[in-house]
């Protein structure tokens, strides 16, 4: 699933590809907004940590669909 994160006072958005479901991402974002940090792990195992007070928006894409053809 692809997630785009807008951060206040930063012109570029963060693009994160994760194996989490949309419900798991929503739960993680909701918990972060209560105070603290947004902590996500991408498909390659890298962690992305953003202070919740700096979040501008979160765009949660569709669930990953099975790819056709050659892939990584």
Buried (B, 14 or more C-beta within 10 A) or exposed (E): BEBEBBBEEEEEBBEBEBEBEEEEBEEBBEBBEEEEBBEBBBEEEEEBEBEBEBBEEBEBBEEEEEEEEEEE
